[in-house]
Amino acid sequence: MHSDVRFTSTIKYLGELRTESTHLASNTKIITDAPIDNKGKGEAFSPTDLVATALASCFLTIVGIYCEEREIPFTFARVEVEKIMASNPRRISDIHLSIDFRGNNWDEKTLSKIIAAGKACPVAITLKDQVNIEYHFK
């Protein structure tokens, strides 16, 4: 096992289409299963679920950083993620994020800037030429 700082994580195959990923800096673990529609048990996030979930998490993280740097109160956000798969080849074709920012009491100008910051998150930039990303705001 490497303790080399250049590595982010290690992943072990556990059998039956299940993996265990370990984040090396924190020792946090994530289990994945193949989805039911692709020969799996669907008892945990699938790898493609993690990609879609990472987009939402990254969006909120960047919003948090943006707000913190500008001393904008940010007290609530919730994102519902819909991942749509395509075939030939099997891939993520679309990710729809339904984002609820209600209760933060931002004016329209502030909200517009916050949304723009979130949409420029690293995961969105990485996926933008490969996956159709749609944002819906409450």
mmCIF file of the C-alpha atoms, coordinates in Angstrom:
data_MODEL
# 
_entry.id   MODEL 
# 
loop_
_atom_site.group_PDB 
_atom_site.id 
_atom_site.type_symbol 
_atom_site.label_atom_id 
_atom_site.label_alt_id 
_atom_site.label_comp_id 
_atom_site.label_asym_id 
_atom_site.label_entity_id 
_atom_site.label_seq_id 
_atom_site.pdbx_PDB_ins_code 
_atom_site.Cartn_x 
_atom_site.Cartn_y 
_atom_site.Cartn_z 
_atom_site.occupancy 
_atom_site.B_iso_or_equiv 
_atom_site.pdbx_formal_charge 
_atom_site.auth_seq_id 
_atom_site.auth_comp_id 
_atom_site.auth_asym_id 
_atom_site.auth_atom_id 
_atom_site.pdbx_PDB_model_num 
ATOM 1   C CA . MET A 1 1   ? 0.000   0.000  0.000   1.00 0.00 ? 1   MET A CA 1 
ATOM 2   C CA . HIS A 1 2   ? 1.311   3.431  -0.927  1.00 0.00 ? 2   HIS A CA 1 
ATOM 3   C CA . SER A 1 3   ? 1.301   6.296  1.537   1.00 0.00 ? 3   SER A CA 1 
ATOM 4   C CA . ASP A 1 4   ? 2.596   8.531  -1.222  1.00 0.00 ? 4   ASP A CA 1 
ATOM 5   C CA . VAL A 1 5   ? 0.837   11.910 -1.055  1.00 0.00 ? 5   VAL A CA 1 
ATOM 6   C CA . ARG A 1 6   ? 0.327   12.051 -4.812  1.00 0.00 ? 6   ARG A CA 1 
ATOM 7   C CA . PHE A 1 7   ? -2.358  9.366  -4.564  1.00 0.00 ? 7   PHE A CA 1 
ATOM 8   C CA . THR A 1 8   ? -5.905  10.403 -3.705  1.00 0.00 ? 8   THR A CA 1 
ATOM 9   C CA . SER A 1 9   ? -7.447  7.010  -3.089  1.00 0.00 ? 9   SER A CA 1 
ATOM 10  C CA . THR A 1 10  ? -7.140  3.269  -3.389  1.00 0.00 ? 10  THR A CA 1 
ATOM 11  C CA . ILE A 1 11  ? -9.880  1.004  -4.676  1.00 0.00 ? 11  ILE A CA 1 
ATOM 12  C CA . LYS A 1 12  ? -10.275 -2.687 -3.923  1.00 0.00 ? 12  LYS A CA 1 
ATOM 13  C CA . TYR A 1 13  ? -12.514 -5.090 -5.791  1.00 0.00 ? 13  TYR A CA 1 
ATOM 14  C CA . LEU A 1 14  ? -14.571 -6.977 -3.203  1.00 0.00 ? 14  LEU A CA 1 
ATOM 15  C CA . GLY A 1 15  ? -16.268 -9.400 -5.574  1.00 0.00 ? 15  GLY A CA 1 
ATOM 16  C CA . GLU A 1 16  ? -19.850 -9.542 -6.850  1.00 0.00 ? 16  GLU A CA 1 
ATOM 17  C CA . LEU A 1 17  ? -19.410 -6.232 -8.729  1.00 0.00 ? 17  LEU A CA 1 
ATOM 18  C CA . ARG A 1 18  ? -18.682 -4.314 -5.497  1.00 0.00 ? 18  ARG A CA 1 
ATOM 19  C CA . THR A 1 19  ? -15.708 -2.035 -4.774  1.00 0.00 ? 19  THR A CA 1 
ATOM 20  C CA . GLU A 1 20  ? -14.385 -0.288 -1.697  1.00 0.00 ? 20  GLU A CA 1 
ATOM 21  C CA . SER A 1 21  ? -12.671 3.061  -2.211  1.00 0.00 ? 21  SER A CA 1 
ATOM 22  C CA . THR A 1 22  ? -10.544 4.558  0.541   1.00 0.00 ? 22  THR A CA 1 
ATOM 23  C CA . HIS A 1 23  ? -9.684  8.257  0.652   1.00 0.00 ? 23  HIS A CA 1 
ATOM 24  C CA . LEU A 1 24  ? -6.068  8.166  1.763   1.00 0.00 ? 24  LEU A CA 1 
ATOM 25  C CA . ALA A 1 25  ? -5.932  11.518 3.577   1.00 0.00 ? 25  ALA A CA 1 
ATOM 26  C CA . SER A 1 26  ? -8.926  10.758 5.804   1.00 0.00 ? 26  SER A CA 1 
ATOM 27  C CA . ASN A 1 27  ? -9.371  6.976  5.577   1.00 0.00 ? 27  ASN A CA 1 
ATOM 28  C CA . THR A 1 28  ? -13.035 7.571  4.642   1.00 0.00 ? 28  THR A CA 1 
ATOM 29  C CA . LYS A 1 29  ? -14.506 4.662  2.687   1.00 0.00 ? 29  LYS A CA 1 
ATOM 30  C CA . ILE A 1 30  ? -17.104 4.484  -0.092  1.00 0.00 ? 30  ILE A CA 1 
ATOM 31  C CA . ILE A 1 31  ? -18.692 1.238  -1.264  1.00 0.00 ? 31  ILE A CA 1 
ATOM 32  C CA . THR A 1 32  ? -20.001 0.989  -4.830  1.00 0.00 ? 32  THR A CA 1 
ATOM 33  C CA . ASP A 1 33  ? -22.202 -1.638 -6.423  1.00 0.00 ? 33  ASP A CA 1 
ATOM 34  C CA . ALA A 1 34  ? -23.086 -2.149 -10.036 1.00 0.00 ? 34  ALA A CA 1 
ATOM 35  C CA . PRO A 1 35  ? -26.634 -0.924 -10.644 1.00 0.00 ? 35  PRO A CA 1 
ATOM 36  C CA . ILE A 1 36  ? -29.528 -3.372 -10.960 1.00 0.00 ? 36  ILE A CA 1 
ATOM 37  C CA . ASP A 1 37  ? -29.878 -2.502 -14.674 1.00 0.00 ? 37  ASP A CA 1 
ATOM 38  C CA . ASN A 1 38  ? -26.251 -3.553 -15.240 1.00 0.00 ? 38  ASN A CA 1 
ATOM 39  C CA . LYS A 1 39  ? -25.984 -6.937 -13.488 1.00 0.00 ? 39  LYS A CA 1 
ATOM 40  C CA . GLY A 1 40  ? -25.511 -5.508 -9.991  1.00 0.00 ? 40  GLY A CA 1 
ATOM 41  C CA . LYS A 1 41  ? -27.296 -5.534 -6.664  1.00 0.00 ? 41  LYS A CA 1 
ATOM 42  C CA . GLY A 1 42  ? -27.801 -1.760 -6.534  1.00 0.00 ? 42  GLY A CA 1 
ATOM 43  C CA . GLU A 1 43  ? -27.140 -1.782 -2.782  1.00 0.00 ? 43  GLU A CA 1 
ATOM 44  C CA . ALA A 1 44  ? -24.855 1.272  -2.889  1.00 0.00 ? 44  ALA A CA 1 
ATOM 45  C CA . PHE A 1 45  ? -23.945 4.132  -5.190  1.00 0.00 ? 45  PHE A CA 1 
ATOM 46  C CA . SER A 1 46  ? -22.806 2.945  -8.607  1.00 0.00 ? 46  SER A CA 1 
ATOM 47  C CA . PRO A 1 47  ? -19.666 4.530  -10.058 1.00 0.00 ? 47  PRO A CA 1 
ATOM 48  C CA . THR A 1 48  ? -21.820 6.633  -12.402 1.00 0.00 ? 48  THR A CA 1 
ATOM 49  C CA . ASP A 1 49  ? -24.031 7.659  -9.454  1.00 0.00 ? 49  ASP A CA 1 
ATOM 50  C CA . LEU A 1 50  ? -20.862 8.991  -7.821  1.00 0.00 ? 50  LEU A CA 1 
ATOM 51  C CA . VAL A 1 51  ? -20.046 11.065 -10.913 1.00 0.00 ? 51  VAL A CA 1 
ATOM 52  C CA . ALA A 1 52  ? -23.497 12.671 -10.899 1.00 0.00 ? 52  ALA A CA 1 
ATOM 53  C CA . THR A 1 53  ? -23.387 13.120 -7.129  1.00 0.00 ? 53  THR A CA 1 
ATOM 54  C CA . ALA A 1 54  ? -19.892 14.623 -7.367  1.00 0.00 ? 54  ALA A CA 1 
ATOM 55  C CA . LEU A 1 55  ? -21.281 17.274 -9.716  1.00 0.00 ? 55  LEU A CA 1 
ATOM 56  C CA . ALA A 1 56  ? -23.881 18.344 -7.148  1.00 0.00 ? 56  ALA A CA 1 
ATOM 57  C CA . SER A 1 57  ? -21.392 18.215 -4.289  1.00 0.00 ? 57  SER A CA 1 
ATOM 58  C CA . CYS A 1 58  ? -18.844 20.250 -6.247  1.00 0.00 ? 58  CYS A CA 1 
ATOM 59  C CA . PHE A 1 59  ? -21.488 22.816 -7.210  1.00 0.00 ? 59  PHE A CA 1 
ATOM 60  C CA . LEU A 1 60  ? -22.421 23.338 -3.538  1.00 0.00 ? 60  LEU A CA 1 
ATOM 61  C CA . THR A 1 61  ? -18.791 23.405 -2.420  1.00 0.00 ? 61  THR A CA 1 
ATOM 62  C CA . ILE A 1 62  ? -17.960 26.170 -4.896  1.00 0.00 ? 62  ILE A CA 1 
ATOM 63  C CA . VAL A 1 63  ? -21.093 28.082 -3.853  1.00 0.00 ? 63  VAL A CA 1 
ATOM 64  C CA . GLY A 1 64  ? -19.939 27.750 -0.241  1.00 0.00 ? 64  GLY A CA 1 
ATOM 65  C CA . ILE A 1 65  ? -16.472 29.061 -1.091  1.00 0.00 ? 65  ILE A CA 1 
ATOM 66  C CA . TYR A 1 66  ? -17.945 31.924 -3.128  1.00 0.00 ? 66  TYR A CA 1 
ATOM 67  C CA . CYS A 1 67  ? -20.251 32.928 -0.272  1.00 0.00 ? 67  CYS A CA 1 
ATOM 68  C CA . GLU A 1 68  ? -17.570 32.561 2.393   1.00 0.00 ? 68  GLU A CA 1 
ATOM 69  C CA . GLU A 1 69  ? -15.113 34.745 0.470   1.00 0.00 ? 69  GLU A CA 1 
ATOM 70  C CA . ARG A 1 70  ? -17.756 37.469 0.096   1.00 0.00 ? 70  ARG A CA 1 
ATOM 71  C CA . GLU A 1 71  ? -19.284 37.093 3.565   1.00 0.00 ? 71  GLU A CA 1 
ATOM 72  C CA . ILE A 1 72  ? -22.650 36.175 2.044   1.00 0.00 ? 72  ILE A CA 1 
ATOM 73  C CA . PRO A 1 73  ? -24.765 34.160 4.498   1.00 0.00 ? 73  PRO A CA 1 
ATOM 74  C CA . PHE A 1 74  ? -25.298 30.631 3.154   1.00 0.00 ? 74  PHE A CA 1 
ATOM 75  C CA . THR A 1 75  ? -27.458 28.596 5.473   1.00 0.00 ? 75  THR A CA 1 
ATOM 76  C CA . PHE A 1 76  ? -29.302 26.078 3.304   1.00 0.00 ? 76  PHE A CA 1 
ATOM 77  C CA . ALA A 1 77  ? -29.090 24.169 0.057   1.00 0.00 ? 77  ALA A CA 1 
ATOM 78  C CA . ARG A 1 78  ? -30.431 20.839 -1.105  1.00 0.00 ? 78  ARG A CA 1 
ATOM 79  C CA . VAL A 1 79  ? -29.845 19.216 -4.483  1.00 0.00 ? 79  VAL A CA 1 
ATOM 80  C CA . GLU A 1 80  ? -31.783 16.372 -6.045  1.00 0.00 ? 80  GLU A CA 1 
ATOM 81  C CA . VAL A 1 81  ? -29.765 14.539 -8.690  1.00 0.00 ? 81  VAL A CA 1 
ATOM 82  C CA . GLU A 1 82  ? -31.170 12.727 -11.710 1.00 0.00 ? 82  GLU A CA 1 
ATOM 83  C CA . LYS A 1 83  ? -28.701 10.739 -13.787 1.00 0.00 ? 83  LYS A CA 1 
ATOM 84  C CA . ILE A 1 84  ? -29.734 9.506  -17.228 1.00 0.00 ? 84  ILE A CA 1 
ATOM 85  C CA . MET A 1 85  ? -27.800 6.724  -18.904 1.00 0.00 ? 85  MET A CA 1 
ATOM 86  C CA . ALA A 1 86  ? -27.402 6.076  -22.620 1.00 0.00 ? 86  ALA A CA 1 
ATOM 87  C CA . SER A 1 87  ? -26.169 2.983  -24.416 1.00 0.00 ? 87  SER A CA 1 
ATOM 88  C CA . ASN A 1 88  ? -23.800 2.082  -27.250 1.00 0.00 ? 88  ASN A CA 1 
ATOM 89  C CA . PRO A 1 89  ? -21.547 2.878  -25.496 1.00 0.00 ? 89  PRO A CA 1 
ATOM 90  C CA . ARG A 1 90  ? -23.058 2.792  -22.006 1.00 0.00 ? 90  ARG A CA 1 
ATOM 91  C CA . ARG A 1 91  ? -22.436 6.239  -20.521 1.00 0.00 ? 91  ARG A CA 1 
ATOM 92  C CA . ILE A 1 92  ? -23.971 9.112  -18.598 1.00 0.00 ? 92  ILE A CA 1 
ATOM 93  C CA . SER A 1 93  ? -25.834 11.215 -21.155 1.00 0.00 ? 93  SER A CA 1 
ATOM 94  C CA . ASP A 1 94  ? -27.561 13.729 -18.884 1.00 0.00 ? 94  ASP A CA 1 
ATOM 95  C CA . ILE A 1 95  ? -27.424 14.963 -15.321 1.00 0.00 ? 95  ILE A CA 1 
ATOM 96  C CA . HIS A 1 96  ? -30.273 17.089 -14.014 1.00 0.00 ? 96  HIS A CA 1 
ATOM 97  C CA . LEU A 1 97  ? -29.758 19.008 -10.787 1.00 0.00 ? 97  LEU A CA 1 
ATOM 98  C CA . SER A 1 98  ? -32.768 20.393 -8.949  1.00 0.00 ? 98  SER A CA 1 
ATOM 99  C CA . ILE A 1 99  ? -31.291 22.942 -6.565  1.00 0.00 ? 99  ILE A CA 1 
ATOM 100 C CA . ASP A 1 100 ? -33.180 24.408 -3.629  1.00 0.00 ? 100 ASP A CA 1 
ATOM 101 C CA . PHE A 1 101 ? -31.621 27.570 -2.212  1.00 0.00 ? 101 PHE A CA 1 
ATOM 102 C CA . ARG A 1 102 ? -34.814 28.763 -0.482  1.00 0.00 ? 102 ARG A CA 1 
ATOM 103 C CA . GLY A 1 103 ? -34.333 30.515 2.817   1.00 0.00 ? 103 GLY A CA 1 
ATOM 104 C CA . ASN A 1 104 ? -30.975 32.145 2.082   1.00 0.00 ? 104 ASN A CA 1 
ATOM 105 C CA . ASN A 1 105 ? -32.664 35.522 1.454   1.00 0.00 ? 105 ASN A CA 1 
ATOM 106 C CA . TRP A 1 106 ? -30.415 36.425 -1.470  1.00 0.00 ? 106 TRP A CA 1 
ATOM 107 C CA . ASP A 1 107 ? -31.498 39.126 -3.891  1.00 0.00 ? 107 ASP A CA 1 
ATOM 108 C CA . GLU A 1 108 ? -31.713 38.247 -7.596  1.00 0.00 ? 108 GLU A CA 1 
ATOM 109 C CA . LYS A 1 109 ? -28.336 39.790 -8.454  1.00 0.00 ? 109 LYS A CA 1 
ATOM 110 C CA . THR A 1 110 ? -26.574 37.859 -5.681  1.00 0.00 ? 110 THR A CA 1 
ATOM 111 C CA . LEU A 1 111 ? -28.385 34.635 -6.597  1.00 0.00 ? 111 LEU A CA 1 
ATOM 112 C CA . SER A 1 112 ? -27.367 35.040 -10.244 1.00 0.00 ? 112 SER A CA 1 
ATOM 113 C CA . LYS A 1 113 ? -23.685 35.414 -9.295  1.00 0.00 ? 113 LYS A CA 1 
ATOM 114 C CA . ILE A 1 114 ? -23.850 32.456 -6.907  1.00 0.00 ? 114 ILE A CA 1 
ATOM 115 C CA . ILE A 1 115 ? -25.407 30.234 -9.579  1.00 0.00 ? 115 ILE A CA 1 
ATOM 116 C CA . ALA A 1 116 ? -22.737 31.273 -12.099 1.00 0.00 ? 116 ALA A CA 1 
ATOM 117 C CA . ALA A 1 117 ? -20.005 30.404 -9.595  1.00 0.00 ? 117 ALA A CA 1 
ATOM 118 C CA . GLY A 1 118 ? -21.525 26.988 -8.934  1.00 0.00 ? 118 GLY A CA 1 
ATOM 119 C CA . LYS A 1 119 ? -21.909 26.207 -12.630 1.00 0.00 ? 119 LYS A CA 1 
ATOM 120 C CA . ALA A 1 120 ? -18.173 26.893 -13.063 1.00 0.00 ? 120 ALA A CA 1 
ATOM 121 C CA . CYS A 1 121 ? -17.192 24.194 -10.557 1.00 0.00 ? 121 CYS A CA 1 
ATOM 122 C CA . PRO A 1 122 ? -14.362 21.843 -11.606 1.00 0.00 ? 122 PRO A CA 1 
ATOM 123 C CA . VAL A 1 123 ? -16.616 18.797 -12.050 1.00 0.00 ? 123 VAL A CA 1 
ATOM 124 C CA . ALA A 1 124 ? -19.022 20.727 -14.300 1.00 0.00 ? 124 ALA A CA 1 
ATOM 125 C CA . ILE A 1 125 ? -16.115 22.035 -16.364 1.00 0.00 ? 125 ILE A CA 1 
ATOM 126 C CA . THR A 1 126 ? -14.728 18.497 -16.672 1.00 0.00 ? 126 THR A CA 1 
ATOM 127 C CA . LEU A 1 127 ? -18.059 17.009 -17.786 1.00 0.00 ? 127 LEU A CA 1 
ATOM 128 C CA . LYS A 1 128 ? -19.389 19.855 -19.950 1.00 0.00 ? 128 LYS A CA 1 
ATOM 129 C CA . ASP A 1 129 ? -18.305 18.476 -23.336 1.00 0.00 ? 129 ASP A CA 1 
ATOM 130 C CA . GLN A 1 130 ? -19.407 14.915 -22.542 1.00 0.00 ? 130 GLN A CA 1 
ATOM 131 C CA . VAL A 1 131 ? -22.621 15.175 -20.547 1.00 0.00 ? 131 VAL A CA 1 
ATOM 132 C CA . ASN A 1 132 ? -25.715 17.366 -20.913 1.00 0.00 ? 132 ASN A CA 1 
ATOM 133 C CA . ILE A 1 133 ? -26.100 19.174 -17.578 1.00 0.00 ? 133 ILE A CA 1 
ATOM 134 C CA . GLU A 1 134 ? -29.395 20.834 -16.726 1.00 0.00 ? 134 GLU A CA 1 
ATOM 135 C CA . TYR A 1 135 ? -29.942 23.015 -13.676 1.00 0.00 ? 135 TYR A CA 1 
ATOM 136 C CA . HIS A 1 136 ? -33.356 23.718 -12.162 1.00 0.00 ? 136 HIS A CA 1 
ATOM 137 C CA . PHE A 1 137 ? -33.681 26.156 -9.247  1.00 0.00 ? 137 PHE A CA 1 
ATOM 138 C CA . LYS A 1 138 ? -36.309 26.434 -6.553  1.00 0.00 ? 138 LYS A CA 1 
# 
